[in-house]
Protein backbone atom coordinates (compact mmCIF):
# COMPACT_ATOMS: atom_id res chain seq x y z
CA UNK A 1 0.00 0.00 0.00
CA UNK A 2 1.30 3.44 -0.95
CA UNK A 3 1.51 5.87 1.94
CA UNK A 4 0.13 9.40 1.80
CA UNK A 5 3.09 11.80 1.73
CA UNK A 6 2.91 14.83 4.04
CA UNK A 7 4.99 18.02 3.99
CA UNK A 8 4.92 20.03 7.23
CA UNK A 9 5.61 23.78 7.07
CA UNK A 10 5.81 25.84 10.27
CA UNK A 11 8.42 28.25 11.55
CA UNK A 12 8.15 26.89 15.09
CA UNK A 13 10.32 23.83 15.57
CA UNK A 14 8.25 22.43 18.43
CA UNK A 15 5.08 22.60 16.30
CA UNK A 16 6.76 20.92 13.31
CA UNK A 17 8.13 18.15 15.53
CA UNK A 18 4.78 17.68 17.26
CA UNK A 19 2.86 17.40 13.98
CA UNK A 20 5.55 15.13 12.57
CA UNK A 21 5.35 12.84 15.61
CA UNK A 22 1.57 12.67 15.29
CA UNK A 23 1.68 11.92 11.55
CA UNK A 24 4.28 9.19 12.13
CA UNK A 25 1.83 7.35 14.43
CA UNK A 26 -0.55 6.90 11.49
CA UNK A 27 0.48 3.93 9.38
CA UNK A 28 -1.06 5.24 6.15
CA UNK A 29 0.95 8.50 6.26
CA UNK A 30 4.63 9.41 5.99
CA UNK A 31 6.39 12.73 6.52
CA UNK A 32 8.31 13.45 3.32
CA UNK A 33 9.74 16.78 4.45
CA UNK A 34 9.62 19.88 6.61
CA UNK A 35 9.95 23.60 5.90
CA UNK A 36 10.59 26.55 8.20
CA UNK A 37 9.29 29.31 5.91
CA UNK A 38 6.91 29.82 3.02
CA UNK A 39 9.51 29.95 0.25
CA UNK A 40 11.06 26.69 1.38
CA UNK A 41 7.59 25.13 1.60
CA UNK A 42 6.91 26.02 -2.04
CA UNK A 43 10.31 24.71 -3.12
CA UNK A 44 9.93 21.45 -1.19
CA UNK A 45 6.38 20.93 -2.48
CA UNK A 46 7.75 21.12 -6.04
CA UNK A 47 10.65 18.78 -5.28
CA UNK A 48 9.01 16.25 -2.97
CA UNK A 49 5.52 16.18 -4.54
CA UNK A 50 3.59 15.58 -1.30
CA UNK A 51 -0.04 14.50 -1.30
CA UNK A 52 -0.79 16.85 1.62
CA UNK A 53 0.87 20.03 2.87
CA UNK A 54 0.19 21.12 6.45
CA UNK A 55 1.15 24.79 6.59
CA UNK A 56 1.11 27.58 9.15
CA UNK A 57 -0.53 30.79 8.01
CA UNK A 58 2.08 33.07 9.63
CA UNK A 59 5.63 32.31 8.51
CA UNK A 60 8.69 34.31 7.45
CA UNK A 61 9.93 34.83 3.87
CA UNK A 62 6.50 34.11 2.37
CA UNK A 63 3.41 33.74 4.52
CA UNK A 64 1.28 30.61 4.48
CA UNK A 65 -1.37 32.21 2.26
CA UNK A 66 1.11 33.13 -0.47
CA UNK A 67 2.84 29.78 -0.19
CA UNK A 68 -0.50 27.96 -0.38
CA UNK A 69 -1.46 29.83 -3.54
CA UNK A 70 1.86 28.94 -5.19
CA UNK A 71 1.71 25.31 -4.10
CA UNK A 72 -1.84 24.91 -5.38
CA UNK A 73 -0.91 26.59 -8.66
CA UNK A 74 2.16 24.37 -9.17
CA UNK A 75 0.64 21.16 -7.76
CA UNK A 76 -3.16 21.31 -8.13
CA UNK A 77 -3.57 17.73 -6.89
CA UNK A 78 -1.90 18.52 -3.56
CA UNK A 79 -4.28 19.02 -0.64
CA UNK A 80 -3.44 21.81 1.79
CA UNK A 81 -4.37 22.07 5.45
CA UNK A 82 -3.79 25.62 6.74
CA UNK A 83 -3.09 26.03 10.45
CA UNK A 84 -3.85 29.29 12.20
CA UNK A 85 -4.55 30.59 15.66
CA UNK A 86 -6.74 33.34 14.17
CA UNK A 87 -10.50 32.94 14.37
CA UNK A 88 -11.34 35.99 12.28
CA UNK A 89 -13.86 35.56 9.45
CA UNK A 90 -11.64 37.79 7.31
CA UNK A 91 -8.76 35.33 7.63
CA UNK A 92 -11.02 32.42 6.66
CA UNK A 93 -12.41 34.33 3.67
CA UNK A 94 -8.90 35.34 2.60
CA UNK A 95 -7.79 31.70 2.72
CA UNK A 96 -10.72 30.33 0.75
CA UNK A 97 -11.33 33.06 -1.80
CA UNK A 98 -10.76 32.93 -4.77
CA UNK A 99 -9.47 29.69 -6.31
CA UNK A 100 -8.71 28.16 -2.94
CA UNK A 101 -12.11 26.54 -2.55
CA UNK A 102 -10.50 23.09 -2.31
CA UNK A 103 -9.24 23.90 1.17
CA UNK A 104 -11.03 22.33 4.09
CA UNK A 105 -11.93 24.73 6.88
CA UNK A 106 -12.09 22.95 10.22
CA UNK A 107 -13.73 24.62 13.21
C-alpha positions in Angstrom: 0.0 0.0 0.0 1.3 3.4 -0.9 1.5 5.9 1.9 0.1 9.4 1.8 3.1 11.8 1.7 2.9 14.8 4.0 5.0 18.0 4.0 4.9 20.0 7.2 5.6 23.8 7.1 5.8 25.8 10.3 8.4 28.2 11.6 8.1 26.9 15.1 10.3 23.8 15.6 8.2 22.4 18.4 5.1 22.6 16.3 6.8 20.9 13.3 8.1 18.2 15.5 4.8 17.7 17.3 2.9 17.4 14.0 5.5 15.1 12.6 5.4 12.8 15.6 1.6 12.7 15.3 1.7 11.9 11.6 4.3 9.2 12.1 1.8 7.3 14.4 -0.5 6.9 11.5 0.5 3.9 9.4 -1.1 5.2 6.2 1.0 8.5 6.3 4.6 9.4 6.0 6.4 12.7 6.5 8.3 13.4 3.3 9.7 16.8 4.4 9.6 19.9 6.6 9.9 23.6 5.9 10.6 26.5 8.2 9.3 29.3 5.9 6.9 29.8 3.0 9.5 30.0 0.2 11.1 26.7 1.4 7.6 25.1 1.6 6.9 26.0 -2.0 10.3 24.7 -3.1 9.9 21.4 -1.2 6.4 20.9 -2.5 7.7 21.1 -6.0 10.6 18.8 -5.3 9.0 16.3 -3.0 5.5 16.2 -4.5 3.6 15.6 -1.3 0.0 14.5 -1.3 -0.8 16.8 1.6 0.9 20.0 2.9 0.2 21.1 6.5 1.2 24.8 6.6 1.1 27.6 9.1 -0.5 30.8 8.0 2.1 33.1 9.6 5.6 32.3 8.5 8.7 34.3 7.5 9.9 34.8 3.9 6.5 34.1 2.4 3.4 33.7 4.5 1.3 30.6 4.5 -1.4 32.2 2.3 1.1 33.1 -0.5 2.8 29.8 -0.2 -0.5 28.0 -0.4 -1.5 29.8 -3.5 1.9 28.9 -5.2 1.7 25.3 -4.1 -1.8 24.9 -5.4 -0.9 26.6 -8.7 2.2 24.4 -9.2 0.6 21.2 -7.8 -3.2 21.3 -8.1 -3.6 17.7 -6.9 -1.9 18.5 -3.6 -4.3 19.0 -0.6 -3.4 21.8 1.8 -4.4 22.1 5.4 -3.8 25.6 6.7 -3.1 26.0 10.5 -3.9 29.3 12.2 -4.6 30.6 15.7 -6.7 33.3 14.2 -10.5 32.9 14.4 -11.3 36.0 12.3 -13.9 35.6 9.5 -11.6 37.8 7.3 -8.8 35.3 7.6 -11.0 32.4 6.7 -12.4 34.3 3.7 -8.9 35.3 2.6 -7.8 31.7 2.7 -10.7 30.3 0.7 -11.3 33.1 -1.8 -10.8 32.9 -4.8 -9.5 29.7 -6.3 -8.7 28.2 -2.9 -12.1 26.5 -2.5 -10.5 23.1 -2.3 -9.2 23.9 1.2 -11.0 22.3 4.1 -11.9 24.7 6.9 -12.1 22.9 10.2 -13.7 24.6 13.2 
